[in-house]
Amino acid sequence: MDGYKKNSHAVYDINYHVIWVTKYRYKVLHGQIAIRTRELIR
């Protein structure tokens, strides 16, 4: 059970899934800025 958090009443594992979408799906981040943002988030 490595990676799980636990207390006296529960065992849990929390993960986040973030989706960043602009109106009409325009690409806002380009080139090196897009690559660096991806690195920081991951």
C-alpha positions, 0 to 999 in steps of 0.5 A: 500500500505504498503511495496511499494516505491513511488515517484511523478511518480511511485509506485514500489516494488522490490524483488530479487531472487538469484540463486547460481549454480556451474558448474555441480551442485556440492555441495560446501557448506556443514554442518554448513557452508551451514546452516549459509549461508542460514540464512544470505541470508534469 
